[in-house]
Amino acid sequence: MAQTGTRLLATGDVRYHHPDRRRLADVLTVIRLRTTVDALGYAAEANAKRHLKPAAEMARLFADHPKALANSLAALEAS
């Protein structure tokens, strides 16, 4: 990343704000793919882990990448 000047960020690939919204994400996928919930199959969210997480959880998840976490916090503070 030094070659491009980009910085690693800790993001978590968030799709929704709370785990309870997973089903809503699936419904939106159904609409986008023009299919039904019953036919969604592997296009559905595999689990409810793609939600916003508290800072302590992000620190635990990215314990091996503290610089990525620091870069993410700096990006948030800059906005």
C-alpha positions as CSV (number, residue, x, y, z in Angstrom):
1,M,0.0,0.0,0.0
2,A,3.0,2.2,0.4
3,Q,3.3,2.1,-3.4
4,T,-0.1,3.7,-4.0
5,G,-0.3,5.9,-0.9
6,T,-3.5,4.2,0.3
7,R,-4.1,3.2,3.8
8,L,-5.7,0.0,5.1
9,L,-9.1,0.5,6.8
10,A,-11.0,-1.7,9.2
11,T,-14.5,-1.8,7.8
12,G,-16.3,-5.1,8.5
13,D,-18.2,-5.0,5.1
14,V,-21.3,-3.5,6.8
15,R,-24.7,-3.8,5.0
16,Y,-27.1,-2.8,7.8
17,H,-27.1,-1.0,11.1
18,H,-28.4,-3.8,13.3
19,P,-28.4,-7.7,13.1
20,D,-32.2,-7.7,13.1
21,R,-32.1,-6.0,9.7
22,R,-30.7,-9.0,7.9
23,R,-34.1,-10.1,6.6
24,L,-34.6,-6.6,5.2
25,A,-31.3,-6.8,3.4
26,D,-32.5,-10.1,1.9
27,V,-35.8,-8.5,0.8
28,L,-33.8,-5.7,-0.9
29,T,-31.7,-8.4,-2.6
30,V,-34.8,-10.1,-3.8
31,I,-36.0,-6.8,-5.3
32,R,-32.7,-6.1,-6.9
33,L,-32.5,-9.7,-8.4
34,R,-36.2,-9.7,-9.3
35,T,-36.7,-13.1,-7.6
36,T,-38.5,-14.4,-4.5
37,V,-37.3,-15.0,-1.0
38,D,-37.8,-18.7,-1.5
39,A,-35.6,-18.7,-4.6
40,L,-32.9,-16.4,-3.2
41,G,-30.6,-19.2,-2.2
42,Y,-26.9,-18.2,-1.9
43,A,-27.6,-14.6,-2.8
44,A,-29.1,-14.2,0.7
45,E,-27.0,-12.9,3.5
46,A,-25.2,-15.9,5.1
47,N,-25.5,-14.5,8.6
48,A,-26.3,-11.3,10.6
49,K,-22.7,-10.3,11.1
50,R,-22.6,-7.6,8.5
51,H,-23.9,-4.9,10.8
52,L,-22.3,-1.9,12.6
53,K,-20.3,-3.0,15.6
54,P,-19.2,-1.1,18.8
55,A,-15.7,0.2,19.0
56,A,-14.6,-2.5,21.4
57,E,-15.8,-5.3,19.1
58,M,-14.0,-3.7,16.1
59,A,-10.8,-3.5,18.3
60,R,-11.2,-7.2,19.1
61,L,-11.8,-8.2,15.5
62,F,-8.9,-6.1,14.2
63,A,-6.5,-6.8,17.0
64,D,-3.9,-8.0,14.6
65,H,-4.3,-4.8,12.5
66,P,-4.3,-1.8,14.9
67,K,-3.1,0.5,12.1
68,A,-6.2,-0.3,10.0
69,L,-8.4,0.5,13.0
70,A,-6.5,3.8,13.6
71,N,-6.8,4.7,9.9
72,S,-10.6,4.0,10.0
73,L,-11.0,6.3,13.1
74,A,-9.0,9.0,11.4
75,A,-11.1,8.8,8.3
76,L,-14.3,9.1,10.4
77,E,-12.9,12.1,12.3
78,A,-12.0,13.8,9.0
79,S,-15.5,13.6,7.7
